């Protein structure tokens, strides 16, 4: 089972990386994001009963962190698209390039930091990460569409990273 978990985490990592390099933004169906979430769920299922040895467990932790960083962009974009305020007649949805510029790169760093703090057993680091992110965006969050996008995107991104790390924790046994 450990090999299957490592293969699935590697697949999620490579697929997420390919989507990011290609600049893939999920369409209305969010098929690429759904596929990433599905593969991660299968990996978690395989990891649950696993009793790993230090080598595969360390590789699993590394692949989980990489999956968190590379696969979170398409997942967060799909969630933002599903929660698009433009559908309710409010301007400033995910397609608006002037709302929270640089969010994709901030998300990459955020997911890497979330994965790192959880993997080393420092969950308090989540408060530091989210506080720094909130302070950095504080002046931009006065617009309702920006505040909603910030909250939804941050939660989707952080939950994805935590889910990826959860698979590595399950692999530890």
Backbone bond lengths (Angstrom), bond angles and torsions (degrees), N, CA, C in turn:
res aa  C-N    CA-C-N  psi(-1)  N-CA   C-N-CA  omega(-1)  CA-C   N-CA-C  phi
1 X - - - 1.438 - - 1.528 111.94 -
2 X 1.322 117.22 -34.66 1.454 120.67 -179.55 1.518 110.78 -58.92
3 X 1.314 117.07 -41.47 1.469 120.86 179.42 1.520 110.07 -62.83
4 X 1.328 116.99 -41.34 1.467 120.59 179.05 1.524 110.87 -62.78
5 X 1.331 117.48 -41.48 1.465 121.17 178.80 1.526 109.95 -63.32
6 X 1.325 116.38 -45.72 1.467 119.85 179.91 1.526 111.00 -62.86
7 X 1.328 116.90 -40.68 1.467 119.93 178.62 1.523 111.19 -64.65
8 X 1.325 116.78 -42.90 1.465 119.58 179.47 1.519 111.96 -66.65
9 X 1.335 117.99 -41.89 1.465 120.22 176.94 1.530 110.63 -63.09
10 X 1.324 116.43 -39.68 1.462 119.97 176.14 1.515 111.55 -63.58
11 X 1.329 116.60 -40.38 1.467 121.14 177.80 1.526 111.20 -63.28
12 X 1.327 117.11 -44.41 1.464 120.71 177.95 1.525 110.06 -61.86
13 X 1.329 116.35 -42.94 1.463 120.66 179.29 1.526 111.38 -61.36
14 X 1.318 116.64 -50.45 1.467 120.30 -177.89 1.522 111.79 -66.65
15 X 1.315 117.31 -39.69 1.462 120.23 178.83 1.522 110.37 -65.32
16 X 1.326 116.85 -45.17 1.467 120.16 177.30 1.509 111.73 -60.36
17 X 1.323 116.41 -42.53 1.459 120.73 178.61 1.525 110.99 -63.71
18 X 1.325 116.65 -42.70 1.469 120.27 179.12 1.524 110.86 -63.29
19 X 1.320 117.14 -39.92 1.465 120.28 178.75 1.524 111.47 -65.68
20 X 1.328 116.50 -39.58 1.462 120.46 179.62 1.527 110.38 -67.79
21 X 1.330 117.01 -45.84 1.469 120.83 -179.53 1.519 110.39 -62.63
22 X 1.323 116.29 -40.48 1.460 121.47 179.72 1.521 112.08 -72.42
23 X 1.327 116.48 -14.50 1.453 120.53 -177.43 1.508 112.32 74.35
24 X 1.324 116.41 27.19 1.458 121.06 -177.01 1.519 110.48 -68.98
25 X 1.293 114.71 124.83 1.451 121.73 172.03 1.513 106.72 -112.33
26 X 1.330 117.25 121.88 1.459 119.15 -175.88 1.522 111.78 -56.58
27 X 1.309 114.92 140.66 1.451 120.80 176.50 1.520 109.87 -77.39
28 X 1.318 116.48 -170.48 1.464 120.01 -178.23 1.533 112.74 -57.53
29 X 1.319 117.52 -30.41 1.464 119.22 -179.25 1.524 111.90 -78.29
30 X 1.336 118.36 -24.97 1.463 121.42 -178.82 1.512 112.98 64.45
31 X 1.344 117.10 33.05 1.464 121.39 -174.04 1.526 112.47 -59.01
32 X 1.335 118.18 -40.93 1.465 119.18 -178.62 1.521 110.75 -67.05
33 X 1.319 117.47 -39.62 1.464 120.17 178.16 1.523 110.67 -67.21
34 X 1.323 117.21 -40.20 1.463 121.02 178.91 1.525 110.27 -63.65
35 X 1.331 116.71 -39.45 1.464 120.17 178.55 1.530 110.89 -64.21
36 X 1.335 117.51 -41.02 1.467 120.66 178.34 1.527 110.76 -64.17
37 X 1.313 117.04 -45.25 1.463 120.55 179.57 1.528 110.35 -63.67
38 X 1.327 116.93 -41.25 1.465 120.77 178.77 1.520 112.02 -62.08
39 X 1.336 116.56 -45.11 1.469 119.87 179.42 1.519 110.82 -64.00
40 X 1.322 117.26 -38.37 1.462 120.15 178.39 1.529 110.48 -66.84
41 X 1.322 117.30 -38.37 1.467 120.75 178.09 1.526 111.08 -64.27
42 X 1.325 116.96 -40.66 1.468 120.31 177.59 1.534 109.76 -64.27
43 X 1.334 116.51 -42.13 1.474 119.88 177.81 1.521 110.60 -60.69
44 X 1.326 117.01 -41.37 1.470 120.38 178.24 1.523 110.60 -62.71
45 X 1.325 116.56 -40.07 1.460 120.19 177.95 1.509 112.68 -62.67
46 X 1.316 116.79 -40.81 1.461 120.51 177.33 1.523 111.67 -70.69
47 X 1.325 117.60 -33.46 1.463 121.49 -176.12 1.520 112.35 -75.67
48 X 1.310 117.84 -25.51 1.468 120.73 -174.05 1.524 112.94 -51.33
49 X 1.332 120.50 -52.59 1.463 118.76 -177.81 1.528 113.85 -88.54
50 X 1.329 118.31 2.78 1.463 121.22 -172.38 1.522 111.83 -68.53
51 X 1.298 114.73 141.50 1.457 121.33 171.76 1.517 106.15 -119.17
52 X 1.332 115.31 86.69 1.457 120.74 -172.56 1.511 113.63 -77.72
53 X 1.298 114.68 158.91 1.451 121.80 171.70 1.525 107.03 -95.80
54 X 1.324 118.64 163.62 1.459 119.64 -175.08 1.533 115.04 -54.08
55 X 1.311 119.46 -38.24 1.471 120.93 -178.55 1.516 112.58 -61.87
56 X 1.328 118.07 -59.14 1.463 119.24 179.35 1.527 113.45 -62.42
57 X 1.324 117.98 -32.63 1.460 120.81 179.60 1.528 109.97 -66.03
58 X 1.323 116.46 -41.04 1.466 119.52 178.42 1.522 111.06 -67.32
59 X 1.311 117.06 -41.04 1.461 120.58 176.97 1.526 109.33 -63.78
60 X 1.323 116.72 -39.82 1.457 121.08 178.01 1.520 111.90 -61.78
61 X 1.330 116.95 -40.86 1.464 120.52 177.97 1.523 110.78 -64.04
62 X 1.326 116.64 -42.67 1.461 120.73 178.58 1.524 110.84 -63.95
63 X 1.328 117.17 -46.29 1.461 120.12 179.86 1.522 111.87 -66.60
64 X 1.335 117.28 -33.97 1.461 120.14 177.16 1.524 110.53 -64.66
65 X 1.330 116.86 -42.16 1.467 119.93 177.73 1.525 110.65 -63.93
66 X 1.327 116.59 -42.51 1.464 119.79 178.48 1.525 111.30 -65.54
67 X 1.330 117.16 -39.55 1.465 120.38 177.59 1.524 110.23 -64.86
68 X 1.323 116.65 -37.18 1.467 120.32 178.15 1.523 110.82 -61.72
69 X 1.323 115.71 -44.61 1.468 120.47 -177.25 1.520 111.70 -71.37
70 X 1.327 117.28 -48.68 1.466 119.56 -172.42 1.516 113.50 -83.19
71 X 1.306 118.76 -32.54 1.458 120.37 -176.17 1.510 114.71 -87.65
72 X 1.319 117.24 -14.03 1.460 120.20 -176.13 1.514 115.03 -72.11
73 X 1.327 117.38 -29.06 1.470 120.01 -179.35 1.520 112.51 -60.17
74 X 1.335 118.05 -54.17 1.462 118.55 178.09 1.534 113.34 -61.75
75 X 1.328 116.99 -35.10 1.466 119.81 179.35 1.531 110.01 -67.75
76 X 1.328 117.66 -47.84 1.464 120.64 179.89 1.526 111.07 -62.94
77 X 1.323 117.23 -39.70 1.464 120.53 178.36 1.519 110.81 -63.55
78 X 1.322 117.12 -41.16 1.466 120.51 178.34 1.525 111.10 -63.58
79 X 1.330 117.02 -40.62 1.460 120.45 178.62 1.531 109.85 -66.61
80 X 1.328 117.09 -42.71 1.467 120.32 177.80 1.520 111.27 -62.04
81 X 1.306 116.20 -40.38 1.468 120.20 179.30 1.532 109.93 -64.96
82 X 1.326 116.82 -39.57 1.467 120.33 179.13 1.528 111.19 -66.97
83 X 1.328 116.80 -31.29 1.464 121.50 -179.47 1.519 111.77 -99.79
84 X 1.325 117.52 24.64 1.472 123.54 -175.51 1.523 111.47 -58.98
85 X 1.340 117.40 115.31 1.466 119.08 178.61 1.525 112.63 -67.20
86 X 1.334 118.53 -18.87 1.464 120.67 178.60 1.525 110.49 -64.47
87 X 1.327 117.14 -26.24 1.460 120.46 177.93 1.525 110.80 -65.51
88 X 1.327 116.79 -25.30 1.465 121.04 178.84 1.521 111.36 -98.08
89 X 1.318 117.86 10.28 1.459 121.60 177.45 1.519 114.85 87.91
90 X 1.320 118.77 13.61 1.454 122.82 178.71 1.519 108.52 -101.01
91 X 1.322 117.59 134.56 1.469 119.21 179.07 1.516 110.42 -76.55
92 X 1.316 115.18 157.99 1.455 120.13 175.31 1.505 114.28 95.09
93 X 1.310 117.48 37.49 1.455 120.73 177.98 1.508 111.61 -78.12
94 X 1.341 117.57 -172.94 1.459 121.42 -177.83 1.521 112.89 -58.20
95 X 1.319 118.06 -26.06 1.448 120.40 -178.77 1.535 111.99 -79.24
96 X 1.329 118.80 -9.88 1.465 122.17 -178.52 1.529 109.27 -78.37
97 X 1.353 117.22 113.10 1.468 119.73 -175.63 1.530 113.55 -71.79
98 X 1.328 118.19 -12.41 1.461 120.13 -178.00 1.526 113.25 -90.72
99 X 1.326 117.50 -7.17 1.464 120.68 -178.84 1.528 109.03 -93.21
100 X 1.325 115.85 117.54 1.471 123.40 175.12 1.532 113.20 51.06
101 X 1.309 115.20 59.57 1.459 120.62 178.65 1.529 109.92 -62.14
102 X 1.312 116.23 148.72 1.464 121.82 179.67 1.509 113.74 82.51
103 X 1.330 117.37 6.64 1.457 121.02 -175.96 1.516 114.51 -62.56
104 X 1.335 117.27 -31.98 1.468 119.65 -178.88 1.527 110.52 -65.01
105 X 1.311 117.19 -44.00 1.470 119.79 -179.84 1.522 111.55 -72.59
106 X 1.321 116.16 -36.51 1.465 118.96 175.66 1.521 109.58 -62.65
107 X 1.336 116.92 -39.13 1.461 121.16 178.25 1.514 112.53 -62.82
108 X 1.334 116.60 -40.58 1.475 120.47 177.44 1.522 109.66 -59.47
109 X 1.316 116.31 -47.66 1.464 119.86 -179.86 1.525 111.63 -65.87
110 X 1.311 115.72 -40.97 1.471 120.60 178.80 1.526 111.48 -60.63
111 X 1.333 116.80 -47.78 1.466 119.52 -179.50 1.521 111.53 -64.89
112 X 1.317 117.76 -37.74 1.459 120.82 176.51 1.522 111.29 -62.95
113 X 1.322 116.12 -42.24 1.463 120.42 179.66 1.533 111.13 -68.68
114 X 1.325 117.28 -41.64 1.467 120.65 178.22 1.526 109.87 -61.69
115 X 1.322 116.35 -47.91 1.469 120.01 179.50 1.524 110.54 -60.54
116 X 1.299 117.13 -44.98 1.465 120.75 -179.27 1.514 113.17 -61.70
117 X 1.338 116.98 -46.21 1.469 118.51 -178.64 1.527 111.55 -65.87
118 X 1.326 116.51 -37.21 1.462 118.45 179.32 1.527 112.00 -72.35
119 X 1.318 117.41 -37.95 1.464 120.36 -179.96 1.523 112.49 -66.23
120 X 1.324 117.18 -33.30 1.469 119.30 179.42 1.519 112.36 -88.33
121 X 1.341 117.07 1.01 1.455 119.96 176.57 1.511 114.48 80.36
122 X 1.335 117.91 30.38 1.457 122.34 179.24 1.528 109.26 -120.68
123 X 1.345 117.93 71.69 1.457 119.85 -177.10 1.528 113.35 -64.63
124 X 1.328 117.58 -20.13 1.460 120.46 176.51 1.521 111.35 -62.21
125 X 1.335 115.58 -23.50 1.459 120.35 178.44 1.520 112.50 -61.76
126 X 1.339 116.95 -24.42 1.462 120.15 177.10 1.526 110.91 -59.71
127 X 1.328 116.67 -41.15 1.468 120.10 178.90 1.522 110.76 -63.38
128 X 1.312 116.95 -39.75 1.469 120.85 178.75 1.528 110.25 -64.83
129 X 1.320 116.73 -46.87 1.467 121.33 -178.96 1.522 110.95 -59.63
130 X 1.325 116.33 -49.91 1.461 119.98 -177.02 1.523 111.84 -69.67
131 X 1.324 117.89 -32.49 1.460 120.27 176.44 1.522 110.96 -66.84
132 X 1.319 117.11 -44.65 1.470 120.61 178.50 1.523 110.10 -61.89
133 X 1.328 116.66 -42.60 1.460 120.00 179.49 1.529 110.33 -63.41
134 X 1.325 117.42 -44.06 1.460 120.98 178.89 1.513 112.88 -63.55
135 X 1.320 116.90 -41.53 1.466 120.22 178.23 1.523 111.39 -66.17
136 X 1.316 116.31 -37.84 1.458 119.90 179.49 1.519 112.99 -66.55
137 X 1.316 117.59 -28.45 1.466 122.37 -178.59 1.524 113.22 -103.31
138 X 1.331 117.18 2.33 1.461 121.55 -170.85 1.531 113.60 -50.99
139 X 1.309 117.40 -47.73 1.465 120.10 -176.39 1.526 112.64 -67.24
140 X 1.325 117.88 -23.15 1.459 121.47 -178.55 1.527 112.95 -87.99
141 X 1.319 117.58 -10.10 1.465 120.71 -171.28 1.528 113.70 -89.14
142 X 1.318 117.56 8.84 1.466 119.90 177.60 1.526 111.77 -72.09
143 X 1.321 116.77 -30.87 1.460 120.72 178.33 1.534 109.02 -73.90
144 X 1.344 117.95 130.32 1.465 119.62 -178.27 1.530 113.67 -56.76
145 X 1.331 117.04 -40.35 1.471 119.30 -179.50 1.525 110.41 -65.53
146 X 1.339 116.95 -37.77 1.467 120.15 179.38 1.525 110.48 -67.78
147 X 1.326 117.21 -42.40 1.469 120.38 179.93 1.520 110.60 -62.94
148 X 1.334 116.84 -43.47 1.459 119.88 179.70 1.523 110.85 -64.87
149 X 1.320 116.17 -43.32 1.467 119.87 179.86 1.527 110.77 -64.26
150 X 1.322 117.27 -39.26 1.451 122.25 178.83 1.528 110.71 -61.66
151 X 1.324 116.74 -48.52 1.458 120.77 -177.04 1.528 110.79 -66.21
152 X 1.335 116.60 -49.06 1.460 120.43 -177.77 1.524 110.62 -63.95
153 X 1.328 117.01 -46.70 1.464 120.85 -179.45 1.519 112.76 -64.06
154 X 1.324 116.55 -42.43 1.465 120.56 179.58 1.521 111.09 -64.29
155 X 1.321 117.11 -44.84 1.465 119.47 -179.86 1.524 111.44 -65.58
156 X 1.320 116.82 -43.70 1.468 119.24 179.27 1.525 110.67 -61.69
157 X 1.314 116.50 -43.54 1.457 121.50 -178.07 1.535 111.28 -66.43
158 X 1.330 116.45 -46.45 1.467 120.25 -178.36 1.532 111.30 -68.21
159 X 1.326 116.90 -38.60 1.466 119.41 178.47 1.522 111.46 -66.58
160 X 1.321 117.12 -37.42 1.468 120.14 176.61 1.533 109.65 -62.12
161 X 1.330 116.81 -47.44 1.467 120.08 -179.83 1.522 110.75 -61.41
162 X 1.330 117.01 -42.07 1.462 120.13 179.03 1.525 111.04 -64.96
163 X 1.321 117.71 -37.30 1.464 120.95 178.43 1.525 110.78 -65.47
164 X 1.322 116.92 -41.62 1.475 120.29 177.85 1.524 110.66 -61.78
165 X 1.322 116.60 -44.96 1.462 120.40 178.57 1.530 110.08 -66.45
166 X 1.316 117.01 -33.01 1.461 120.53 177.57 1.518 111.65 -58.35
167 X 1.313 116.75 -37.43 1.468 119.96 176.94 1.528 110.20 -63.87
168 X 1.321 117.58 -42.29 1.472 120.99 178.21 1.521 111.37 -65.00
169 X 1.319 116.98 -37.67 1.471 120.76 178.55 1.527 109.21 -66.52
170 X 1.323 117.35 -41.29 1.463 120.33 177.44 1.534 110.53 -63.26
171 X 1.309 116.37 -35.53 1.468 121.14 -179.84 1.537 110.69 -65.80
172 X 1.319 116.57 -31.72 1.469 120.64 178.52 1.527 111.48 -63.34
173 X 1.316 115.15 -28.45 1.472 119.35 178.28 1.474 115.01 88.01
